[in-house]
């Protein structure tokens, strides 16, 4: 049964029992990292990739168009509404500008060249989904509304987003975003099997979510970050069928 999020003390709980590694995991991961023979960095530079901004001068003929901006960042045009999901234009997904996972290629579109947005959506507060510099720039440029999971608003406010522009959603809660042209899309937050936090001491203190975007003609599921769990079937049965499903379940090592 899909239900609102549950907390124990200050910490949100996963929809199914899930263990997340702590400091004891670091030596195991480090050993794998040092002994791993797989290719971790492209042998040849990737890109550059570019998106022709002229395509946004006309709405998609089908009513649905998605532009992938790299990693989990998507520009979603659905039935007359534009949503930007988990924008990350930062060079690194890290608290430091000189350390941490670095982009393999530049985004295909500059932030300044994005078309007008109706909403920016943040699924959770991990560095690879919520980039500080990206949020700071967007806060002064684009979206009229920000939608996110419970507890993440304070992060956005600290990066310059006005409190009255932010809506936080619990699992199963919905809100409708309306464009200047009067088109509407209902956004529903749903469970995901993951965790949150931007350090070792604040894990689980904000919520993480997946989302359904439902317009007049189309229905889209954005899984954000989630491990595999049976709830995907329940979500499909209760909120589907979907015209497009975006999932990034790639954690197959037994340590994950």
C-alpha positions in Angstrom: 0.0 0.0 0.0 1.5 3.3 -1.1 1.4 5.6 2.0 2.8 8.9 3.2 6.4 8.9 4.6 7.1 7.7 8.1 9.6 9.1 10.5 11.4 7.6 13.5 12.6 10.5 15.6 14.1 12.9 13.1 14.7 10.4 10.4 12.5 9.4 7.5 12.2 5.7 6.7 12.3 3.9 3.5 9.2 2.2 2.2 10.8 -1.2 2.7 13.6 -2.2 5.1 16.9 -0.8 3.6 20.4 -0.6 5.1 22.6 2.2 4.1 26.4 1.9 4.7 28.2 4.1 7.1 31.9 4.7 7.8 32.6 1.0 8.0 31.7 0.8 4.3 34.5 3.2 3.2 37.4 0.6 3.4 35.4 -1.9 1.4 34.5 0.6 -1.3 38.1 2.0 -1.3 39.5 -1.5 -1.9 37.1 -2.0 -4.8 37.9 1.4 -6.2 41.7 0.8 -6.2 41.5 -2.8 -7.6 38.7 -2.1 -10.1 40.0 -2.7 -13.7 36.9 -1.3 -15.4 37.0 1.9 -17.3 36.0 4.7 -15.1 36.9 7.7 -17.3 36.2 7.9 -21.0 39.3 7.2 -23.1 38.3 10.0 -25.4 36.6 13.3 -24.5 32.8 13.1 -24.8 31.0 15.8 -26.6 30.6 18.6 -27.0 26.8 18.1 -27.2 24.4 21.0 -27.9 20.7 21.6 -28.0 19.3 24.0 -30.5 17.3 26.5 -28.5 15.0 27.2 -31.5 13.1 24.0 -30.8 11.6 25.6 -27.8 10.0 28.4 -29.9 7.2 25.9 -30.7 5.5 23.5 -28.4 6.0 19.8 -29.2 3.5 18.5 -31.7 2.6 15.5 -29.5 2.3 17.6 -26.4 5.3 15.7 -24.8 9.0 16.4 -25.2 11.9 15.7 -22.9 15.4 17.0 -23.2 18.1 15.2 -21.2 20.6 17.6 -19.8 22.9 15.0 -18.3 22.8 12.8 -15.2 19.3 13.3 -13.7 18.5 16.7 -15.2 15.6 16.8 -17.5 13.6 19.6 -19.2 10.1 18.1 -19.4 7.5 19.8 -21.6 4.1 18.1 -20.9 0.8 19.4 -22.2 1.8 23.1 -22.2 3.8 23.1 -18.9 7.6 23.2 -18.6 9.3 21.5 -15.7 13.0 21.3 -15.0 13.8 18.3 -12.9 16.9 17.9 -10.6 19.0 20.6 -12.4 22.7 20.1 -12.1 24.9 22.4 -14.1 27.7 22.5 -11.4 31.1 21.2 -12.5 31.2 18.7 -9.6 28.6 16.9 -7.5 30.4 17.7 -4.3 30.6 20.2 -1.4 34.0 21.3 -2.8 34.8 22.9 -6.1 38.1 21.0 -6.3 37.1 17.5 -5.2 34.5 14.9 -6.0 32.7 13.5 -9.1 33.3 15.7 -12.1 31.3 16.1 -15.3 32.5 14.2 -18.3 31.0 16.8 -20.6 29.3 20.2 -20.4 25.5 20.4 -20.3 24.1 20.7 -23.8 22.4 24.0 -23.0 23.5 26.9 -20.8 21.3 27.8 -17.9 21.0 31.2 -19.4 19.6 29.7 -22.6 16.8 27.7 -21.0 13.3 28.6 -22.2 10.9 30.1 -19.6 10.1 27.6 -16.9 6.9 27.0 -14.9 8.5 24.9 -12.2 11.8 23.5 -11.0 11.5 20.2 -9.2 14.1 18.8 -6.7 13.6 15.2 -5.8 16.0 15.1 -2.9 19.0 17.0 -1.5 22.0 14.8 -2.6 24.8 16.8 -4.3 24.2 15.1 -7.7 20.6 16.2 -7.7 20.8 19.6 -6.0 23.7 21.7 -7.1 24.3 24.8 -5.0 25.6 27.1 -7.8 22.9 25.9 -10.2 20.2 26.7 -7.6 21.6 30.1 -6.9 21.6 31.0 -10.6 18.1 29.7 -11.2 16.7 31.4 -8.1 17.3 34.7 -9.7 16.5 33.8 -13.3 13.7 31.5 -14.0 11.1 29.4 -12.3 7.9 30.8 -10.8 7.5 27.8 -8.5 9.7 25.2 -6.9 8.5 21.8 -5.9 10.4 19.4 -3.6 10.3 16.8 -0.9 9.6 17.4 2.8 12.5 19.3 4.5 14.4 20.3 1.4 12.9 23.8 1.3 15.5 25.1 3.9 18.3 23.9 1.6 16.7 25.9 -1.3 16.2 28.9 0.8 19.9 28.9 1.9 20.8 29.1 -1.8 18.5 32.0 -2.5 15.1 30.7 -3.4 12.3 32.7 -1.8 10.3 30.7 0.8 6.9 31.7 -0.8 8.0 30.1 -4.1 8.6 26.6 -2.6 6.1 23.8 -2.1 7.1 20.7 -0.2 5.3 17.4 -0.8 5.0 14.3 1.3 4.6 10.9 -0.4 1.1 10.7 -2.0 0.5 14.5 -1.8 -0.2 16.4 -5.0 -0.2 19.9 -6.3 -1.2 21.4 -9.7 1.2 23.7 -11.6 -0.4 26.1 -14.0 1.4 27.8 -16.9 0.9 31.4 -18.0 -1.2 30.0 -20.8 -3.6 28.3 -18.3 -2.3 24.7 -18.9 -2.1 22.6 -15.8 -0.1 19.5 -14.7 -0.6 17.7 -11.5 2.6 16.7 -9.7 2.4 13.8 -7.2 5.2 12.8 -4.9 5.6 9.1 -4.3 8.0 6.8 -2.4 11.5 5.9 -3.6 14.0 3.5 -2.0 16.9 5.7 -1.3 18.1 8.2 1.4 19.1 11.8 1.8 21.6 14.2 3.3 24.6 16.2 2.4 26.9 14.8 5.1 27.3 11.8 7.4 25.4 13.5 10.2 22.1 14.5 8.4 21.2 11.4 6.6 17.4 10.7 6.3 16.5 14.1 7.9 14.9 15.3 4.6 12.7 13.2 2.4 13.5 11.7 -1.0 10.8 11.1 -3.6 9.8 9.9 -7.1 7.2 11.9 -9.0 4.3 11.5 -11.4 3.5 14.4 -13.8 0.0 14.1 -15.1 -1.3 16.5 -17.8 -4.5 16.6 -19.9 -3.1 14.0 -22.3 0.1 12.6 -20.9 1.3 10.8 -17.8 5.0 10.7 -16.9 6.9 8.9 -14.1 10.2 10.3 -12.8 11.9 7.8 -10.6 14.8 10.1 -9.5 17.1 7.9 -7.4 15.7 4.6 -6.2 16.9 1.1 -5.6 14.7 -1.7 -6.9 11.6 -2.5 -4.8 8.2 -4.0 -5.4 6.6 -0.6 -5.0 7.3 0.2 -8.7 4.5 -2.3 -9.5 2.1 -0.6 -7.1 2.9 2.8 -8.5 2.2 1.6 -12.0 -1.1 0.0 -11.0 -2.3 3.0 -9.0 -0.9 6.0 -11.0 -0.2 4.5 -14.5 -0.1 3.7 -17.2 2.7 6.0 -18.2 3.6 7.5 -21.5 7.2 7.8 -20.4 9.1 6.3 -17.4 12.5 7.7 -16.4 14.4 5.4 -14.1 18.1 5.2 -13.1 18.5 2.0 -11.2 22.2 1.3 -11.6 23.5 0.1 -8.2 24.1 -3.6 -8.9 27.1 -4.3 -6.7 26.3 -6.3 -3.6 27.6 -3.6 -1.4 24.8 -1.3 -2.5 
